[in-house]
Amino acid sequence: MQDPKYTAGEIAKLAWLTARMAKRGIASQTVYQGDLEKKFEKVIEGARKREEKQQQK
């Protein structure tokens, strides 16, 4: 599936989550990051739904 076009807010949120995951990765390779990965996927899924809704109009 193709990635949707992201809004500025979505890009900022994804960048923030990526930075947090990188920071945790630097701290230790065994640190749990599942919570951040879920948030990341939730932003992407929200963008897909928003784009799909806009295309239906």
Secondary structure, DSSP 8 states (H G I E B T S, - for coil): -------HHHHHHHHHHHHHHHHHHHH-TT---HHHHHHHHHHHHHHHHHHHHHHH-
